Amino acid sequence: MPIAIARPAAPPENPMPDRSHYAWPFLDDAHREQARALEQWAATRLADEHEPDVDAACRQLVADLGRDGWLRYCAGKAWGGAFDSIDTRSLCVARETLAWHSGLADFAFAMQGLGSGSISLAGTEAQQRRYLPDVVAGRKLAAFALSEPDAGSDVAALSTTATRDGAHWMLDGCKTWISNAGIADFYCVFARTGEAPGSRGISAFVVDAATPGLEVSDRIPVMAPHPLGTLRFSGCRVPADALLGAPGEGFKIAMRNLDIFRTSVAAAALGFARRALDEALGRATRRRMLGQMLADFQLTQAALADMATGIDAAALLTYRAAWVRDRLGERGTREVAMAKMVATETAQQVIDKAVQLFGGLGVKSGMAVELLYREIRPLRIYEGATEVQKLIIGRELLRQFEPPKAGG
C-alpha cells in the first residue's frame, strides 16, 4: 500500500514535464534511467493523504526506499551500493525527483546518505560492514550530529568533548538541530579531543542510539515538519573503535561529507522549484481573470519566464558541481557553494512567485505552493547558510590569487 505522508493534495498534470536537463552532458544514460524509474516509483508509492505521525512516516519511507533499492546511492558497492563510491550526480537526481513529490521523502533519503557519509568516507572496514548494509537496506536510520547551540556555521567553536578513558571514549556535551534525532539508530558525532586548537582538535565518532549517557532531550517543531531535536551526552562511553578516522580528523571528515551532500541540497531545491513552476503553469492556464486566462497577461508570462530561467541557471550550477566531483575527482568546494547558494535562493524566489500567481489560494494551508513555501525556507539555512556560502566562495577565489612576495 502507498505510504501516507504530508504532501500536496494533488499533483499537476504531466508530473515534471520538463526533463530537458537530463540530456545535458553532465549526466549519462544511467542517471537518465534512474530519473525515469524513480519518477515512476514516486508517482505510485507516495500517496496523497496526510500522515500526522512524522516519525512513523520517516521510518516507513526509509524502509520502502531501502526495500525498493533507492538507498543504494547512499553507499559504495561493497555494501550494497550502486557504484564503487558515492556518485554525487545520482544523489542529485534522486533528491530532485523526490523533492518534486514530497519534502519528507526527500528528507528521508538525504539523511540516510548524510548521516552515514562519514562512515563511507573514513570508517574502517569493520565499521562500514556494521552500518552501511543496514543503511542501504533501510533497516537502520542514520543521523549527522555536528551543530551545537553555539556552534552552527562556526563548526570550529563546538564544545562537546570526547575524553579518552582506557579502552573507551567519554562524550559530554550537547548537539542541537539534529535531523532524525529520536528516530535514528546511530549518530555520527563530532567532538573536541584537543589534539590542536580550533578545527584541528575535533574528532568523529559513531554512536549507537541506545548507548547509555546519550539522550534526546527535546524535539524541535519546525515550519516544515521533519524529525529534529537536541541530543545530550553525559558520561556517554563508547568503545575506542567508535572513532572514525584518526584523532583530530573530524573537521576534515565533516567538510568532505558536506561537500558531497551540500550539492544534493541544491538538487532538492531544484525539485521544489520545478514543482512550483509546474503548479504555476497549471494555475495560469486554467484561471480566468478579467475576461482572459491568467497566462494571457504579459506580467504572468514575464514571471513564468523568470522562474524557468532561474531554475535552468541553478540546475547548471548544481549538476556542474556534481560532475566536478564525480568526473574530475575534485572536492569542488567553490562549485558546491555556488550551487547551494544559487539553487536555494532561486527556489525561494520561484516559489514566492508561484504563491503570488495563486493569489489567496497560495496561502491556504495544504495547498501545494503553501507547502513548498514552508519546505524551501530552511534549505537557505541548513548545511551552510547562504551567507556562509558567500564566504566560502570568496575564500576559494582568494586562494587562487597569491600576491607577489616583498622583494620578489
LINURWO-V549089 format. One record per pair of residues at least 12 apart in sequence whose ideal C-beta (glycine too) atoms are under 10 Angstrom apart, sorted by the first residue. I is the first residue (numbers start at 1). J is the second residue. Records with the same first field share a line. If there is no record, write none. Layout:
# LINURWO-V549089
I = J ; J
This chain:
# LINURWO-V549089
1 = 45 ; 47
2 = 44 ; 45 ; 46 ; 47 ; 48 ; 49 ; 64
3 = 45 ; 46 ; 47 ; 49 ; 51 ; 56 ; 57 ; 60 ; 61 ; 63 ; 64 ; 102 ; 104 ; 105
4 = 46 ; 47 ; 48 ; 49 ; 50 ; 51 ; 52 ; 53 ; 56 ; 57 ; 60
5 = 46 ; 47 ; 48 ; 49 ; 50 ; 51 ; 53 ; 54 ; 56 ; 57 ; 58 ; 60 ; 61 ; 101 ; 102 ; 103 ; 104 ; 105 ; 108
6 = 49 ; 50 ; 51 ; 52 ; 54 ; 57 ; 102 ; 103 ; 104 ; 224 ; 225 ; 366 ; 371 ; 375
7 = 46 ; 47 ; 48 ; 49 ; 50 ; 51 ; 101 ; 102 ; 103 ; 104 ; 105 ; 275 ; 366 ; 368 ; 371 ; 375
8 = 48 ; 100 ; 101 ; 102 ; 103 ; 275 ; 279 ; 366 ; 367 ; 368 ; 369 ; 370 ; 371 ; 372
9 = 48 ; 49 ; 50 ; 366 ; 367 ; 368 ; 371
10 = 48 ; 368
11 = 42 ; 43 ; 46 ; 48 ; 100 ; 101 ; 275 ; 278 ; 279 ; 282 ; 368
12 = 275 ; 277 ; 278 ; 279 ; 280 ; 281 ; 282 ; 283 ; 286 ; 368
13 = 278 ; 281 ; 282
14 = 278 ; 281 ; 282
15 = 39 ; 40 ; 42 ; 43 ; 97 ; 100 ; 101 ; 274 ; 275 ; 278
16 = 35 ; 39 ; 42 ; 43 ; 96 ; 97 ; 100 ; 101 ; 271 ; 274 ; 275 ; 278
17 = 274 ; 277 ; 278 ; 281
18 = 274 ; 277 ; 278 ; 281 ; 308 ; 311 ; 312
19 = 32 ; 35 ; 36 ; 39 ; 274
20 = 312 ; 315
21 = 35 ; 96 ; 270 ; 274 ; 311 ; 312 ; 315 ; 316 ; 318 ; 319
22 = 34 ; 35 ; 36 ; 93 ; 96 ; 319
24 = 312 ; 315 ; 316 ; 319 ; 320 ; 323
25 = 319 ; 323
26 = 89 ; 92 ; 315 ; 316 ; 318 ; 319 ; 320 ; 321 ; 322 ; 323 ; 324 ; 326 ; 327
27 = 89 ; 90 ; 92 ; 93 ; 319 ; 322 ; 323 ; 326
28 = 89 ; 326 ; 327
30 = 82 ; 83 ; 87 ; 89 ; 90 ; 93
31 = 87 ; 89 ; 90 ; 92 ; 93 ; 94 ; 319 ; 322 ; 326
32 = 93
33 = 93
34 = 70 ; 73 ; 82 ; 87 ; 89 ; 90 ; 93 ; 94 ; 97
35 = 90 ; 92 ; 93 ; 94 ; 96 ; 97
36 = 93 ; 97
37 = 68 ; 69 ; 70 ; 97
38 = 65 ; 68 ; 69 ; 70 ; 73 ; 90 ; 93 ; 94 ; 96 ; 97 ; 98 ; 101 ; 109
39 = 93 ; 97 ; 98 ; 100 ; 101
40 = 97
41 = 64 ; 65 ; 68 ; 69 ; 70 ; 97 ; 98 ; 101
42 = 70 ; 94 ; 97 ; 98 ; 99 ; 100 ; 101 ; 102 ; 105 ; 106
43 = 97 ; 100 ; 101
45 = 61 ; 64 ; 65 ; 68 ; 70 ; 101 ; 102 ; 105
46 = 61 ; 64 ; 98 ; 101 ; 102 ; 104 ; 105
47 = 102
50 = 366
51 = 104 ; 225
52 = 225
54 = 104 ; 107 ; 183 ; 219 ; 221 ; 225 ; 226 ; 227 ; 228
55 = 141 ; 180 ; 182 ; 183 ; 219 ; 225 ; 226 ; 227
56 = 183
57 = 102 ; 104 ; 105 ; 107 ; 108 ; 225 ; 226 ; 227
58 = 104 ; 105 ; 107 ; 108 ; 111 ; 141 ; 179 ; 180 ; 183 ; 184 ; 226 ; 227
59 = 108 ; 138 ; 141 ; 180 ; 183 ; 227
60 = 108 ; 138
61 = 98 ; 102 ; 104 ; 105 ; 106 ; 107 ; 108 ; 109 ; 112 ; 138
62 = 105 ; 108 ; 109 ; 111 ; 112 ; 135 ; 137 ; 138 ; 139 ; 140 ; 141 ; 142 ; 180 ; 183
63 = 108 ; 137 ; 138 ; 139 ; 141
64 = 105 ; 108 ; 138
65 = 94 ; 98 ; 105 ; 108 ; 109 ; 112 ; 136 ; 137 ; 138
66 = 80 ; 108 ; 109 ; 112 ; 134 ; 135 ; 136 ; 137 ; 138 ; 139 ; 140
67 = 137 ; 138 ; 139
68 = 138
69 = 82 ; 136 ; 137 ; 138
70 = 82 ; 94 ; 97 ; 98 ; 105 ; 108 ; 109 ; 112 ; 136 ; 138
71 = 94 ; 108 ; 109 ; 112 ; 113 ; 116 ; 135 ; 136 ; 137 ; 138 ; 139
72 = 90 ; 136 ; 137
73 = 86 ; 87 ; 88 ; 89 ; 90 ; 91 ; 92 ; 93 ; 94 ; 95 ; 109 ; 112 ; 113 ; 136 ; 264
74 = 86 ; 90 ; 91 ; 94 ; 109 ; 110 ; 111 ; 112 ; 113 ; 114 ; 115 ; 116 ; 117 ; 120 ; 132 ; 135 ; 136 ; 138 ; 142 ; 261
75 = 112 ; 113 ; 116 ; 117 ; 119 ; 120 ; 128 ; 131 ; 132 ; 133 ; 135 ; 136
76 = 120 ; 128 ; 132 ; 136
78 = 120 ; 125 ; 128 ; 129 ; 132 ; 133
79 = 116 ; 119 ; 120 ; 125 ; 128 ; 129 ; 131 ; 132 ; 133 ; 134 ; 135 ; 136 ; 137
80 = 132 ; 133 ; 134 ; 135 ; 136 ; 137
81 = 120 ; 132 ; 133 ; 135 ; 136
82 = 136
83 = 326
85 = 120 ; 121 ; 260 ; 326
86 = 113 ; 116 ; 117 ; 120 ; 121 ; 257 ; 260 ; 261 ; 325 ; 326
87 = 260 ; 322 ; 325 ; 326
88 = 259 ; 260 ; 261 ; 262 ; 263 ; 264 ; 267 ; 318 ; 319 ; 321 ; 322 ; 323 ; 324 ; 325 ; 326 ; 327 ; 332 ; 336
89 = 263 ; 264 ; 267 ; 318 ; 319 ; 321 ; 322 ; 323 ; 325 ; 326 ; 327
90 = 264 ; 322 ; 326
91 = 109 ; 110 ; 113 ; 114 ; 117 ; 260 ; 261 ; 263 ; 264 ; 265 ; 267 ; 268 ; 322 ; 326
92 = 263 ; 264 ; 265 ; 266 ; 267 ; 268 ; 270 ; 271 ; 315 ; 318 ; 319 ; 321 ; 322 ; 323 ; 326 ; 339
93 = 264 ; 267 ; 271 ; 319 ; 322
94 = 106 ; 109 ; 110 ; 113 ; 264 ; 267 ; 268 ; 271
95 = 107 ; 109 ; 110 ; 113 ; 261 ; 263 ; 264 ; 265 ; 266 ; 267 ; 268 ; 269 ; 270 ; 271 ; 318
96 = 264 ; 266 ; 267 ; 268 ; 269 ; 270 ; 271 ; 272 ; 273 ; 274 ; 315 ; 318 ; 319 ; 343
97 = 109 ; 267 ; 268 ; 270 ; 271 ; 274
98 = 110 ; 267 ; 268 ; 271
99 = 264 ; 265 ; 267 ; 268 ; 269 ; 270 ; 271 ; 272 ; 273 ; 274 ; 275 ; 347 ; 372 ; 375 ; 376 ; 379
100 = 268 ; 270 ; 271 ; 272 ; 273 ; 274 ; 275 ; 276 ; 278 ; 372
101 = 271 ; 275
102 = 271 ; 275 ; 371 ; 375
103 = 224 ; 225 ; 226 ; 268 ; 271 ; 272 ; 275 ; 371 ; 372 ; 374 ; 375 ; 376 ; 378 ; 379
104 = 224 ; 225 ; 226 ; 227 ; 375
106 = 226 ; 264 ; 265 ; 267 ; 268 ; 271 ; 272 ; 375
107 = 179 ; 180 ; 224 ; 225 ; 226 ; 227 ; 228 ; 268 ; 375
108 = 138 ; 141 ; 180 ; 226 ; 227
109 = 264 ; 268
110 = 179 ; 261 ; 264 ; 265 ; 267 ; 268 ; 383
111 = 135 ; 141 ; 142 ; 143 ; 144 ; 179 ; 180 ; 183 ; 184 ; 226 ; 227 ; 261
112 = 135 ; 136 ; 138 ; 140 ; 141 ; 142 ; 143 ; 180
113 = 135 ; 142 ; 144 ; 257 ; 260 ; 261 ; 264
114 = 142 ; 143 ; 144 ; 146 ; 179 ; 180 ; 188 ; 257 ; 258 ; 260 ; 261 ; 262 ; 264 ; 265 ; 383
115 = 131 ; 135 ; 140 ; 141 ; 142 ; 143 ; 144 ; 145 ; 178 ; 179 ; 180 ; 184 ; 185 ; 186 ; 187 ; 188 ; 257 ; 261
116 = 128 ; 131 ; 132 ; 134 ; 135 ; 136 ; 140 ; 141 ; 142 ; 143 ; 144 ; 186 ; 188 ; 206 ; 257
117 = 135 ; 142 ; 144 ; 188 ; 253 ; 254 ; 256 ; 257 ; 258 ; 259 ; 260 ; 261
118 = 142 ; 144 ; 146 ; 188 ; 189 ; 190 ; 204 ; 205 ; 206 ; 244 ; 245 ; 250 ; 253 ; 254 ; 256 ; 257
119 = 131 ; 132 ; 135 ; 142 ; 186 ; 188 ; 204 ; 206 ; 244 ; 253 ; 257
120 = 132 ; 135 ; 256 ; 257 ; 260
121 = 188 ; 204 ; 244 ; 245 ; 252 ; 253 ; 254 ; 256 ; 257 ; 260
122 = 188 ; 204 ; 206 ; 243 ; 244 ; 245 ; 246 ; 249 ; 250 ; 252 ; 253 ; 254 ; 256 ; 257
123 = 188 ; 204 ; 206 ; 243 ; 244 ; 245 ; 253
124 = 241 ; 243 ; 244 ; 245
126 = 241
127 = 206 ; 241 ; 242 ; 243 ; 244
130 = 186 ; 206 ; 208 ; 241
131 = 185 ; 186 ; 188 ; 206 ; 208
134 = 185 ; 186
135 = 185 ; 186
139 = 185
140 = 184 ; 185 ; 186 ; 208 ; 209
141 = 180 ; 183 ; 184 ; 185 ; 186 ; 209 ; 227
142 = 179 ; 180 ; 184 ; 185 ; 186 ; 187 ; 188 ; 206
143 = 175 ; 178 ; 179 ; 180 ; 181 ; 182 ; 183 ; 184 ; 185 ; 186 ; 187 ; 188 ; 189 ; 207 ; 209 ; 227 ; 229 ; 231
144 = 175 ; 178 ; 179 ; 180 ; 184 ; 187 ; 188 ; 189 ; 190 ; 254 ; 257 ; 258 ; 261 ; 383
145 = 160 ; 175 ; 176 ; 177 ; 178 ; 179 ; 180 ; 181 ; 184 ; 186 ; 187 ; 188 ; 189 ; 190 ; 191 ; 204 ; 205 ; 207 ; 214 ; 231 ; 233
146 = 158 ; 160 ; 175 ; 177 ; 178 ; 187 ; 188 ; 189 ; 190 ; 202 ; 204 ; 250 ; 251 ; 254 ; 257 ; 258 ; 383
147 = 174 ; 175 ; 176 ; 177 ; 178 ; 179 ; 190 ; 230 ; 382
148 = 160 ; 173 ; 174 ; 175 ; 176 ; 177 ; 178 ; 190 ; 191 ; 230 ; 231
149 = 173 ; 174 ; 175 ; 176 ; 177 ; 230
150 = 174 ; 176
151 = 173 ; 174 ; 175 ; 176 ; 190 ; 192
152 = 176 ; 177 ; 381 ; 382 ; 384 ; 385 ; 388
153 = 381 ; 384 ; 385 ; 387 ; 388 ; 391
154 = 198 ; 199 ; 388
155 = 190 ; 198 ; 199 ; 202 ; 250 ; 251 ; 254 ; 255 ; 258 ; 384
156 = 192 ; 197 ; 198 ; 199 ; 200 ; 201 ; 202 ; 251
157 = 192 ; 198 ; 199
158 = 173 ; 174 ; 175 ; 190 ; 191 ; 192 ; 199 ; 201 ; 202 ; 250 ; 251 ; 254
159 = 172 ; 173 ; 174 ; 191 ; 192
160 = 172 ; 173 ; 174 ; 175 ; 189 ; 190 ; 191 ; 192 ; 202 ; 231 ; 232 ; 233 ; 236
161 = 173 ; 191 ; 192 ; 193 ; 194 ; 233
162 = 189 ; 190 ; 191 ; 192 ; 193 ; 194 ; 202 ; 203 ; 204 ; 205 ; 207 ; 233 ; 236 ; 238 ; 242 ; 243 ; 247 ; 250
163 = 191 ; 192 ; 193 ; 194 ; 235
164 = 193 ; 194 ; 240 ; 243 ; 247
165 = 235 ; 237 ; 238 ; 240
166 = 237 ; 240
167 = 237 ; 239 ; 240 ; 241
168 = 236 ; 237 ; 238 ; 239 ; 240 ; 241 ; 242
169 = 191 ; 193 ; 203 ; 205 ; 207 ; 236 ; 237 ; 238 ; 239 ; 240 ; 241 ; 242 ; 243 ; 247
170 = 191 ; 213 ; 233 ; 234 ; 235 ; 236 ; 237 ; 238
171 = 189 ; 191 ; 205 ; 207 ; 211 ; 213 ; 214 ; 231 ; 233 ; 234 ; 235 ; 236 ; 237 ; 238 ; 242
172 = 191 ; 213 ; 232 ; 233 ; 234 ; 235 ; 236
173 = 189 ; 191 ; 192 ; 231 ; 232 ; 233 ; 234 ; 236
174 = 217 ; 230 ; 231 ; 232 ; 233 ; 234
175 = 187 ; 189 ; 190 ; 191 ; 214 ; 217 ; 229 ; 230 ; 231 ; 232 ; 233
176 = 217 ; 218 ; 220 ; 228 ; 229 ; 230 ; 231 ; 232
177 = 220 ; 222 ; 228 ; 229 ; 230 ; 378 ; 381 ; 382
178 = 216 ; 220 ; 227 ; 228 ; 229 ; 230 ; 231
179 = 220 ; 226 ; 227 ; 228 ; 229 ; 382 ; 383
180 = 209 ; 226 ; 227 ; 228 ; 229
181 = 209 ; 216 ; 217 ; 218 ; 219 ; 220 ; 227 ; 228 ; 229 ; 230 ; 231
182 = 209 ; 215 ; 216 ; 218 ; 219 ; 227 ; 228 ; 229 ; 230 ; 231
183 = 209 ; 216 ; 219 ; 227 ; 229
184 = 207 ; 208 ; 209 ; 216 ; 227 ; 229 ; 231
185 = 208 ; 209 ; 210
186 = 206 ; 207 ; 208 ; 209 ; 210 ; 211 ; 242
187 = 205 ; 206 ; 207 ; 208 ; 209 ; 211 ; 214 ; 231 ; 233
188 = 204 ; 205 ; 206 ; 207 ; 244 ; 250 ; 253 ; 254 ; 257
189 = 203 ; 204 ; 205 ; 206 ; 207 ; 214 ; 231 ; 233 ; 236 ; 238 ; 242 ; 244 ; 250
190 = 202 ; 203 ; 204 ; 205 ; 244 ; 250 ; 251 ; 253 ; 254
191 = 203 ; 204 ; 205 ; 207 ; 233 ; 236 ; 250
192 = 248 ; 250
193 = 205 ; 243 ; 247 ; 248 ; 249 ; 250
194 = 247 ; 248
195 = 246 ; 247 ; 248 ; 249 ; 250
196 = 248
198 = 251
199 = 248 ; 250 ; 251 ; 252 ; 254 ; 255
200 = 248 ; 249 ; 250 ; 251 ; 252
201 = 247 ; 248 ; 250 ; 251
202 = 247 ; 248 ; 249 ; 250 ; 251 ; 252 ; 253 ; 254
203 = 243 ; 244 ; 245 ; 246 ; 247 ; 248 ; 249 ; 250 ; 251 ; 253
204 = 242 ; 243 ; 244 ; 245 ; 246 ; 247 ; 248 ; 249 ; 250 ; 251 ; 252 ; 253 ; 254 ; 257
205 = 236 ; 238 ; 239 ; 241 ; 242 ; 243 ; 244 ; 245 ; 250
206 = 238 ; 241 ; 242 ; 243 ; 244
207 = 231 ; 233 ; 236 ; 238 ; 242
208 = 238 ; 242
209 = 231
211 = 233 ; 236 ; 237 ; 238 ; 239 ; 242
212 = 234 ; 235 ; 236 ; 237
213 = 232 ; 233 ; 234 ; 235 ; 236 ; 237 ; 238
214 = 231 ; 232 ; 233 ; 234 ; 235 ; 236 ; 237 ; 238
215 = 230 ; 231 ; 232 ; 233 ; 234 ; 236
216 = 229 ; 230 ; 231 ; 232
217 = 229 ; 230 ; 231 ; 232 ; 234
218 = 230 ; 231 ; 232
222 = 374 ; 377 ; 378
223 = 373 ; 374 ; 375 ; 377 ; 378
224 = 371 ; 372 ; 373 ; 374 ; 375 ; 376 ; 377 ; 378 ; 379
225 = 374
226 = 375 ; 378
228 = 378 ; 382
255 = 331 ; 333
256 = 331 ; 333
257 = 383
258 = 333 ; 336 ; 340 ; 383 ; 384
259 = 321 ; 325 ; 330 ; 331 ; 332 ; 333 ; 335 ; 336 ; 337
260 = 322 ; 325 ; 326 ; 331 ; 332 ; 336
261 = 336 ; 383
262 = 321 ; 333 ; 336 ; 337 ; 339 ; 340 ; 341 ; 382 ; 383 ; 384 ; 389 ; 392
263 = 317 ; 318 ; 319 ; 320 ; 321 ; 322 ; 323 ; 324 ; 325 ; 326 ; 332 ; 335 ; 336 ; 337 ; 339 ; 340 ; 343 ; 383
264 = 318 ; 321 ; 322 ; 336 ; 339 ; 340 ; 383
265 = 318 ; 336 ; 339 ; 340 ; 343 ; 344 ; 379 ; 380 ; 382 ; 383 ; 384
266 = 314 ; 315 ; 317 ; 318 ; 319 ; 321 ; 322 ; 336 ; 337 ; 338 ; 339 ; 340 ; 341 ; 342 ; 343 ; 344 ; 346 ; 347 ; 379 ; 383
267 = 314 ; 315 ; 318 ; 319 ; 321 ; 322 ; 339 ; 340 ; 343
268 = 318 ; 343 ; 344 ; 347 ; 375 ; 376 ; 379
269 = 311 ; 314 ; 315 ; 318 ; 339 ; 340 ; 342 ; 343 ; 344 ; 345 ; 346 ; 347 ; 348 ; 350 ; 351 ; 375 ; 376 ; 379 ; 380
270 = 311 ; 312 ; 314 ; 315 ; 317 ; 318 ; 319 ; 339 ; 343 ; 344 ; 346 ; 347 ; 350
271 = 343 ; 347 ; 372 ; 375
272 = 343 ; 344 ; 347 ; 348 ; 350 ; 351 ; 371 ; 372 ; 373 ; 375 ; 376 ; 379
273 = 307 ; 308 ; 310 ; 311 ; 314 ; 315 ; 343 ; 344 ; 346 ; 347 ; 348 ; 349 ; 350 ; 351 ; 354 ; 372 ; 376
274 = 307 ; 308 ; 311 ; 315 ; 347 ; 350
275 = 347 ; 350 ; 351 ; 354 ; 368 ; 369 ; 371 ; 372 ; 375
276 = 307 ; 311 ; 347 ; 348 ; 349 ; 350 ; 351 ; 352 ; 353 ; 354 ; 355 ; 357 ; 358 ; 368 ; 369 ; 372 ; 373 ; 375 ; 376
277 = 304 ; 307 ; 308 ; 310 ; 311 ; 347 ; 350 ; 351 ; 353 ; 354
278 = 354 ; 368
279 = 351 ; 354 ; 355 ; 357 ; 358 ; 362 ; 367 ; 368 ; 369 ; 372
280 = 294 ; 295 ; 300 ; 303 ; 304 ; 307 ; 308 ; 350 ; 351 ; 353 ; 354 ; 355 ; 356 ; 357 ; 358 ; 362 ; 368 ; 369
281 = 295 ; 304 ; 307 ; 308 ; 354 ; 357
282 = 368
283 = 295 ; 300 ; 354 ; 357 ; 358 ; 359 ; 361 ; 362 ; 368 ; 369
284 = 296 ; 297 ; 300 ; 301 ; 303 ; 304 ; 354 ; 357 ; 358
285 = 300
287 = 300 ; 357 ; 358 ; 359 ; 361
289 = 359
294 = 357 ; 358 ; 359
295 = 357
299 = 357
300 = 353 ; 357
302 = 353
303 = 350 ; 353 ; 354 ; 356 ; 357
304 = 350 ; 353 ; 354 ; 357
306 = 346 ; 349 ; 350 ; 353
307 = 346 ; 347 ; 349 ; 350 ; 351 ; 352 ; 353 ; 354 ; 357
308 = 350
309 = 346
310 = 342 ; 343 ; 345 ; 346 ; 347 ; 349 ; 350 ; 353
311 = 343 ; 346 ; 347 ; 350
312 = 346
313 = 342 ; 343 ; 346
314 = 338 ; 339 ; 340 ; 341 ; 342 ; 343 ; 344 ; 345 ; 346 ; 347 ; 350
315 = 339 ; 342 ; 343 ; 346
316 = 339 ; 342
317 = 335 ; 336 ; 337 ; 338 ; 339 ; 340 ; 341 ; 342 ; 343 ; 346
318 = 335 ; 336 ; 338 ; 339 ; 340 ; 342 ; 343
319 = 339
320 = 332 ; 335 ; 336 ; 338 ; 339
321 = 333 ; 334 ; 335 ; 336 ; 337 ; 338 ; 339 ; 340 ; 343
322 = 335 ; 336 ; 339
323 = 335
324 = 336 ; 339
332 = 396
333 = 392 ; 393 ; 395 ; 396 ; 399
334 = 389 ; 392 ; 393 ; 394 ; 395 ; 396 ; 397 ; 399 ; 400
335 = 393 ; 396
336 = 384 ; 389 ; 392 ; 393 ; 396
337 = 384 ; 386 ; 388 ; 389 ; 390 ; 391 ; 392 ; 393 ; 394 ; 395 ; 396
338 = 389 ; 390 ; 392 ; 393 ; 396
339 = 389
340 = 379 ; 380 ; 383 ; 384 ; 385 ; 386 ; 388 ; 389 ; 392
341 = 380 ; 384 ; 385 ; 386 ; 387 ; 388 ; 389 ; 390 ; 392 ; 393
342 = 386 ; 389
343 = 379 ; 380
344 = 376 ; 377 ; 378 ; 379 ; 380 ; 381 ; 382 ; 383 ; 384 ; 385 ; 386 ; 389
345 = 376 ; 379 ; 380 ; 386 ; 389
346 = 376
347 = 372 ; 375 ; 376 ; 377 ; 379 ; 380
348 = 372 ; 373 ; 376 ; 377 ; 379 ; 380 ; 386
349 = 376
350 = 372 ; 376
351 = 368 ; 369 ; 370 ; 371 ; 372 ; 373 ; 374 ; 375 ; 376 ; 377
352 = 369 ; 372 ; 373 ; 376
353 = 369
354 = 368 ; 369 ; 370 ; 372 ; 373
355 = 367 ; 369 ; 370 ; 372 ; 373
356 = 369
357 = 369
358 = 370
